[in-house]
Structures are given as structure tokens and as C-alpha cells.
Amino acid sequence: IDDKNEIKIEVLDEVGNILYKIQGMANINKRNKSYKYIEKWDYTVKDSFDEISEKTINESITYYDLYLCNNNDKENSLLHIIGKNLGFNKFEFDDVIYDNGEHIRVPFIYFEENKRWIDKLQAFIEATNGFLYVNNKKLIFKTRNLTISNTIELNRTNIIKNIEETYKEVKNNGYKVIYDRFKKLDNQVVFNLSSKIILEPKTNKNTEVPTMKMNYITSSVANPTLTKATAYYFAVEDDVSSRTEIDLEENKHYVIENWKETGCEIKFYNPLNYKLYIDNFEIKGTPLVLYKDNEAKALLPNISKEKENLIVNNKNSLIQTRKQAMFIAKWLLNKEIYNNKLYNFSTYFLHEIELGGVYGLVLDDIDTVVEINSINISLKPSRFTTKIAATEVKNKLSYTTIKSKISANPNTQFIDLTNIEKSIEDNKKDIAEVDGFQ
């Protein structure tokens, strides 16, 4: 086996049944060679992430009201969308739901062109507080829950020698999640011309004309729809009575070059023998506004404001509602603050153990429940072992103090279009801004 080879290892029982399968990229750690021409190789096998880490978003994409993960609606499930774009075709996902079983949705998602898909996957993990890993080319996502597995208990029958119990020193008494929220306004006019566009006669799709870029009243608009496109001309110049009104026709008077939730680009043509005056190009849709820097706090009981000592999370673009922020804050309070014991130990080979699984841990005076954080399997000849790192999850707060702060100052321009505008300038030197009403 050479370094970086893709290999597969199968662990069999006495009759040949596959107990465990490992597939991934081999990395050579060391080689021991004796003068008797005997070589001993030490490999580690890890899932290969080289290709997926370089996959980027081909063009900017806007989504509205996507599920974080819903196996019954994969087309509108964010994790399925990310997984497919990373090149996976095998999935094993838990649904992302609240305690009452309701699926968690994100009001607004904007993926910018040329950004990495793997970074969006990282944001998803942080927004769900779940486990995500690759096993035998399958992308696996597990939500955190406190349901204890009944397949196996960790005890002196399978733990080798000893167990290391570490106490985390925790001085914090709460967790604060800062997030931006989005609100949909009523369907309304989001663009119309502030002044007429005048077109010279006798132009068509073979004529070189400028591209008109139209910006909406907010950075993003759901379901933008052209609702009125009108113009007029004078059959006799300077004769007002010869004015004739027309409705603009697509592919005759205008061509849509780009039509997105963040704006549109149009080319206008005039096949007539007279100057054409475009007086209406009305677009309606549902505008989205941003409210920045909202807060959700989960605290241990009976903590006054003066004594608050909070862990503050980094803002995550996939956390956008008070309900979701509270849900995450309470989970993190339990995980990071209320449970403060870590365990490290080795066991005989246990093929039943899963990353993110919750198991009973019993050894003398230790009688608790743990969540598996990492698994390291050693397949040395005649000695298969599993090294496990776990976090105690036995304790769950029955009562949590909840506080929140909601921003009341809307921001209509919340997408940084600098990169997009530079790309347009580089590729379309003839572009022109069209003013709409504000």
C-alpha cells in the first residue's frame, strides 16, 4: 500500500460476517525494517476530504424558507443540497427538529459565487449543534439527543485497564447567541423606472446595446415578477396627437439577461421606425429586510444581570429566528456549562459504538451517561482496540432562565455586492445602472 492509496479494510467474525468496514485514504506513519528483510508498516486510514474541500459555488444562489434537514423534502433540505454539491450520493441524515417535532427552517440563505461549499457545511454543523462525518463514502449527520442506546453499555467487561475522568473548569453561567433575523414584507412594487428610457429606432438582438442593471428596494426580493412593461412612440415627430401606447414584448422589445432575487439585467430594443419611450418597467415581489444583532441568552437559574458571565457564540448566517437561537442557546448551556466531565478510555473492539451515540458508562463509583466525541480504532494483529473520548451528558437542566433582545432597526441593503459588481464591470463594460424609485 502506497501513501495516499484508497483502501478498504473489513473486520470479520469467526464465520466470515462483516462486523465493521473501514474505507478511506491510507497515510503512512512509519516503517520498521529488519535485517531479516521483514518490514512492519504503520498506517492510518482517514476519509479523504481533498476533493470536497476545493468545490466552490458556481453562481450566487438565493433560497427562502429552506429546511435545515428534512428527509421527506430533500429538494428543500439545505443539508441535502450541500451534500449533493460536495459530490456525495449516499446520505444518512437525522432530521433537524425542535423538541416538539417541528422541522427547523431558515428564512433566507444567500450563497455567494466562488465561496467554498465545505464552509457552508461547517456553518450548518454549528447552526445545528450536531455530528457530521464521512464513513465509507457516505455522508452521515446525527443530531444530539439524550436517548440512551440499549445496544451496549460501557463497563468493566469491555473497558481496558482504566478510565481517565477530567473535570472542566467552568466559570461561565450562561450562553448567548447573537444572530441576524430577516422579515418578509408584503408583496409590493420593488422596482420601477424613475425616469423614461429613450431608445433610438431600428435596433434588435443583433444590435450592440447596453445592459441595464436594475436594483430592487432591498438587497433580496422573493419571487420578483414583471407586472407592467409599457412604452409609447410618436408616429409623427413633434405631433402629440400621434402618440401611440404599446405593451413591451419579451424577445422583441427586451431580453432578460439575468433575473435573480438580488436584481436583474435587461437589454432593451426598438424595432420601430420611431423613437421609443419606455415609461414603465414595474417589478413586484416580496422584499426582505434585515434586523441585525439580536440576542438570545440561556442562563443557569437565579443568575442576576450583574453576575452574568456568558459564553458568546460567533454569529452564524443559518441562525435567524428567536426560536432557533433559544433552542441552540439552551443546548449549548447544557453541553458546555452544566455538564463538566470528560472521559477518555480504551475498550476491546466494539463495532456497535457510533460517533455521537449516547451510552451508559458504569465503572465502580462512575455511573453516568456519555456522548461519544471521537473514536480511534486500532487494528494491530491479534489486538483490536477502540480508543474513545466522551462527554458526560447525564445532567439536564429542568429549568433555564431565558432572555432575548430583538432589534427594531431594519436594514434593506444587507448583501455585499462589491464582488458581483466588480465581476460585472470586468465582463460587461457596457453595463448601465437604471434608476428606480426609492
C-alpha positions in Angstrom: 0.0 0.0 0.0 1.5 3.3 -1.1 0.9 6.6 0.7 -2.5 8.2 -0.3 -3.9 5.0 -1.7 -7.6 4.5 -1.3 -8.1 1.2 0.7 -10.8 -0.8 2.3 -10.5 -2.9 5.4 -13.2 -5.4 6.6 -13.3 -6.8 10.1 -14.9 -10.3 10.0 -16.3 -12.6 12.7 -15.5 -16.3 13.1 -17.8 -17.3 10.3 -16.9 -14.5 7.8 -19.7 -12.0 8.5 -18.6 -8.4 8.1 -18.6 -6.7 11.6 -17.0 -3.4 10.5 -15.7 -1.8 7.4 -13.2 1.0 7.0 -12.7 2.7 3.7 -10.5 5.8 3.1 -7.1 7.2 2.3 -4.1 5.5 3.7 -1.4 7.6 5.3 2.0 6.0 6.1 3.1 6.9 9.6 6.2 4.9 9.9 8.1 1.8 8.6 10.2 -0.6 10.5 12.6 -2.8 8.5 14.8 -5.5 10.0 18.0 -7.0 8.6 16.0 -10.2 8.1 14.0 -8.5 5.3 10.9 -8.2 7.5 9.0 -4.9 7.2 6.4 -3.5 9.5 4.2 -0.7 8.3 2.1 1.6 10.4 -0.8 3.2 8.6 -3.7 5.5 9.5 -6.8 5.4 7.4 -8.9 8.6 7.1 -11.8 9.7 4.9 -10.5 11.7 2.0 -11.6 15.4 2.0 -9.1 16.7 -0.5 -11.6 16.9 -3.4 -14.6 18.2 -1.5 -12.6 21.0 0.2 -12.0 22.6 -3.1 -15.5 22.5 -4.5 -16.9 26.0 -4.9 -20.3 27.6 -5.7 -20.6 28.1 -9.4 -23.0 31.1 -9.3 -24.7 33.0 -6.5 -27.8 31.3 -5.2 -30.7 32.6 -3.0 -33.0 30.3 -1.1 -36.1 31.1 1.0 -37.6 29.1 3.9 -35.3 26.0 3.4 -35.4 23.2 6.0 -32.1 22.7 7.6 -32.6 19.0 7.1 -35.8 17.2 6.1 -35.6 13.7 4.7 -39.2 13.9 3.4 -38.5 17.0 1.3 -34.9 16.6 0.0 -35.3 19.3 -2.7 -35.9 21.9 0.0 -33.5 20.5 2.6 -30.3 22.5 3.0 -28.1 19.6 4.1 -29.1 17.5 1.1 -28.4 20.5 -1.3 -24.9 21.0 0.3 -24.1 17.2 0.2 -25.0 16.8 -3.4 -22.9 19.8 -4.4 -20.0 18.3 -2.5 -20.3 15.2 -4.7 -21.9 12.7 -2.2 -24.7 10.4 -3.4 -25.1 8.4 -0.2 -26.6 10.0 2.9 -27.7 9.0 6.4 -29.2 12.1 8.0 -31.3 12.8 11.0 -34.0 15.4 10.6 -33.3 18.8 12.3 -36.3 19.4 14.5 -37.3 21.3 17.7 -38.3 19.3 20.8 -41.9 19.3 19.6 -41.0 17.6 16.3 -41.3 20.7 14.1 -38.7 21.0 11.4 -36.3 23.9 11.7 -36.4 26.3 8.7 -34.1 29.2 7.7 -36.0 32.2 6.2 -33.2 33.4 3.9 -30.0 31.9 2.6 -27.6 33.5 0.2 -24.6 31.6 -1.2 -22.1 33.7 -2.9 -20.4 32.7 -6.1 -16.9 31.2 -5.7 -17.3 30.5 -2.0 -16.5 27.0 -0.8 -19.3 24.5 -0.2 -17.3 23.0 2.7 -17.6 26.3 4.6 -21.4 26.2 4.2 -21.3 22.7 5.6 -19.3 24.0 8.6 -21.9 26.7 9.2 -24.6 24.0 9.1 -22.9 21.9 11.8 -22.5 25.0 14.1 -26.2 26.0 13.5 -27.5 22.6 14.4 -25.0 21.5 17.1 -24.9 18.1 15.6 -22.3 15.5 14.4 -21.3 15.2 10.8 -18.8 12.7 9.4 -18.0 10.5 6.4 -18.0 6.8 6.7 -17.3 4.5 3.7 -18.1 7.3 1.3 -21.4 8.0 3.0 -22.1 11.5 4.5 -23.6 11.0 7.9 -25.3 13.6 10.1 -26.5 12.9 13.7 -28.4 15.3 15.9 -27.6 15.5 19.5 -30.1 13.8 21.8 -30.1 12.2 25.2 -31.7 8.9 24.1 -29.5 6.2 25.6 -28.6 3.4 23.3 -29.6 0.0 24.6 -27.2 -1.9 22.2 -24.3 -1.8 24.6 -23.1 -0.4 28.0 -19.6 0.7 28.6 -18.4 -1.2 31.7 -15.6 -3.4 33.1 -16.5 -6.2 30.6 -15.2 -4.1 27.7 -13.1 -1.2 29.2 -9.4 -2.0 29.2 -7.4 -1.3 32.4 -8.5 2.2 33.4 -10.6 5.3 32.6 -9.5 8.9 32.7 -12.0 11.3 34.2 -11.3 15.0 33.6 -13.2 18.0 35.2 -13.7 21.0 33.0 -13.3 24.3 35.0 -16.3 26.3 34.0 -16.6 29.9 35.2 -19.4 30.8 32.8 -23.0 30.7 33.9 -24.8 31.2 30.5 -24.6 31.1 26.8 -25.5 34.0 24.4 -26.3 33.5 20.7 -26.1 36.6 18.5 -28.0 36.4 15.3 -29.4 38.4 12.4 -33.1 37.9 11.6 -35.0 38.5 8.3 -38.5 39.6 7.8 -40.6 39.4 4.7 -42.7 42.5 3.9 -46.0 42.5 1.9 -45.9 41.8 -1.8 -45.3 45.2 -3.4 -43.6 47.1 -6.2 -39.9 46.6 -5.7 -38.7 48.4 -8.9 -40.0 50.9 -11.4 -38.3 53.5 -13.6 -37.7 56.9 -12.0 -37.3 58.4 -15.5 -38.1 57.3 -19.1 -35.7 55.2 -21.1 -35.4 56.5 -24.7 -34.5 54.1 -27.4 -33.3 55.0 -30.9 -35.2 53.4 -33.9 -34.3 50.2 -35.7 -32.4 48.1 -33.0 -32.8 44.4 -32.5 -31.0 41.5 -30.8 -28.1 41.8 -33.4 -27.6 45.4 -32.4 -25.0 46.2 -29.7 -26.9 47.9 -26.9 -26.0 48.5 -23.2 -27.2 46.1 -20.5 -29.4 47.9 -18.0 -28.9 46.8 -14.3 -31.9 47.2 -12.0 -31.6 47.1 -8.2 -34.6 46.4 -6.0 -35.6 48.4 -3.0 -34.0 45.8 -0.8 -31.0 43.5 -1.3 -33.2 40.5 -1.8 -36.7 40.0 -3.1 -38.6 36.7 -3.1 -40.5 35.9 -6.4 -39.7 39.0 -8.4 -42.2 39.3 -11.2 -42.5 41.7 -14.1 -46.1 43.2 -13.7 -46.1 46.1 -16.1 -43.9 46.9 -19.2 -45.2 49.8 -21.4 -43.9 52.4 -23.8 -45.1 54.9 -26.3 -43.9 56.5 -29.6 -44.9 59.3 -31.9 -45.8 58.3 -35.4 -45.3 61.9 -36.4 -42.4 63.7 -34.7 -43.5 66.7 -32.5 -47.1 65.8 -33.0 -48.5 64.9 -29.6 -51.8 63.6 -31.1 -49.8 60.8 -32.9 -48.7 59.3 -29.6 -49.3 55.5 -29.5 -49.1 53.3 -26.4 -47.8 49.7 -26.6 -47.0 46.9 -24.3 -43.4 45.7 -24.4 -42.9 42.1 -25.6 -40.1 39.9 -24.4 -37.5 39.0 -27.1 -38.9 41.8 -29.2 -38.5 44.9 -27.1 -36.4 43.5 -24.3 -34.3 40.5 -23.4 -33.7 39.3 -19.9 -30.0 38.6 -19.4 -30.2 37.9 -15.7 -33.2 37.6 -13.4 -32.5 37.0 -9.7 -33.7 37.7 -6.3 -30.9 40.2 -5.9 -31.6 42.2 -9.1 -31.9 41.9 -12.8 -30.1 42.8 -16.0 -32.1 43.7 -19.2 -31.3 44.7 -22.7 -33.9 46.9 -24.5 -34.5 47.1 -28.2 -36.6 49.2 -30.5 -37.6 47.5 -33.8 -39.8 50.5 -34.8 -39.1 53.4 -37.2 -39.6 55.9 -34.4 -38.0 56.7 -31.1 -39.5 54.5 -28.3 -40.1 55.9 -24.8 -40.2 53.3 -22.1 -42.2 54.7 -19.2 -43.0 51.6 -17.1 -40.9 48.6 -16.2 -42.6 47.5 -13.0 -41.4 44.6 -10.9 -43.3 43.3 -7.9 -42.1 40.9 -5.2 -41.8 40.2 -1.5 -38.9 42.3 -0.2 -36.8 41.1 2.7 -35.4 43.3 5.4 -32.6 42.6 7.9 -32.6 43.2 11.6 -29.0 42.9 12.9 -27.6 41.8 16.2 -30.5 40.2 18.0 -29.7 38.2 21.2 -30.9 35.0 22.8 -29.5 34.0 26.3 -29.8 30.8 28.3 -28.6 31.0 31.9 -28.3 28.8 34.9 -31.2 29.5 37.3 -31.2 32.6 39.6 -28.4 34.5 37.8 -28.8 38.3 38.1 -27.8 40.5 35.2 -24.8 41.9 37.3 -23.5 38.3 37.7 -23.9 37.2 34.1 -20.7 35.6 32.7 -21.6 34.4 29.3 -20.0 32.4 26.5 -20.8 34.3 23.3 -21.1 32.4 20.0 -19.8 33.7 16.7 -22.7 34.9 14.5 -23.9 32.2 12.2 -25.8 33.0 9.0 -28.0 30.0 9.4 -29.4 31.0 12.7 -32.1 33.6 12.0 -35.0 33.3 14.3 -35.6 33.8 18.0 -36.9 30.3 18.4 -33.9 28.7 16.8 -31.4 30.9 18.7 -33.1 30.0 22.0 -33.0 26.3 21.1 -29.3 26.4 20.3 -28.5 28.5 23.4 -30.2 26.0 25.8 -28.4 23.1 24.1 -25.1 24.7 24.5 -25.7 25.7 28.1 -26.3 22.1 28.9 -23.4 20.8 26.9 -20.7 23.4 27.6 -21.5 24.5 31.1 -23.9 22.3 33.0 -22.1 19.0 32.2 -18.4 19.4 33.1 -16.8 15.9 32.9 -14.8 14.4 30.1 -13.8 10.8 29.8 -11.0 9.0 27.8 -10.6 5.3 27.8 -9.8 2.3 25.6 -12.1 -0.7 25.0 -11.9 -4.0 23.3 -13.1 -3.7 19.7 -16.7 -2.6 19.8 -18.3 -2.4 16.3 -21.6 -1.2 17.8 -20.2 2.1 19.1 -21.2 5.1 16.9 -19.9 8.7 16.8 -22.4 10.9 18.6 -24.0 7.9 20.2 -25.2 8.1 23.9 -24.3 5.2 26.2 -24.3 4.3 29.8 -20.9 4.3 31.4 -20.5 2.3 34.6 -17.2 1.5 36.4 -17.1 1.4 40.3 -18.3 4.8 41.5 -18.7 6.1 38.0 -22.3 5.7 36.9 -23.3 8.2 34.2 -24.3 8.8 30.6 -21.8 9.9 27.9 -21.9 11.1 24.3 -19.1 9.8 22.1 -17.0 12.6 20.7 -14.3 10.6 18.9 -13.4 7.0 18.0 -10.0 5.8 17.2 -9.8 2.1 16.1 -6.5 0.2 16.2 -6.3 -3.0 14.1 -3.0 -4.3 15.3 -2.6 -8.1 14.7 -4.5 -10.1 17.4 -5.3 -7.0 19.3 -8.2 -4.9 18.0 -9.0 -2.0 20.3 -11.1 1.2 20.3 -9.9 4.4 21.9 -12.9 6.6 22.9 -13.3 10.3 24.0 -16.6 11.1 25.5 -18.5 13.9 27.3 -20.9 13.5 30.2 -24.5 14.3 29.2 -26.3 12.8 32.3 -27.3 16.1 33.7 -30.0 18.2 32.0 -31.4 21.4 33.4 -35.0 21.1 34.3 -35.3 24.9 34.5 -33.4 27.5 32.4 -33.5 31.3 32.5 -34.3 32.6 29.1 -33.7 36.2 27.9 -33.8 37.8 24.5 -33.3 41.1 22.8 -34.9 41.9 19.4 -33.5 44.6 17.1 -36.1 47.1 15.8 -33.9 48.8 13.2 -34.4 47.3 9.7 -31.6 47.3 7.1 -32.7 47.0 3.5 -29.3 46.6 1.9 -27.7 43.6 3.5 -25.9 41.7 0.7 -22.4 42.9 -0.1 -22.5 43.2 -3.9 -18.9 44.5 -4.3 -17.6 41.3 -5.8 -20.6 40.8 -8.0 -20.4 44.4 -9.3 -16.6 44.1 -10.0 -17.3 40.9 -11.9 -19.9 42.7 -14.0 -17.6 45.5 -14.7 -14.8 43.1 -15.8 -17.1 41.2 -18.1 -19.6 43.8 -19.3 -18.0 47.1 -19.9 -21.2 48.4 -21.5 -23.4 48.0 -18.4 -25.6 50.9 -17.3 -27.3 51.5 -14.0 -31.1 52.2 -14.3 -32.5 54.3 -11.5 -35.7 53.1 -9.8 -37.8 54.8 -7.2 -36.7 54.6 -3.6 
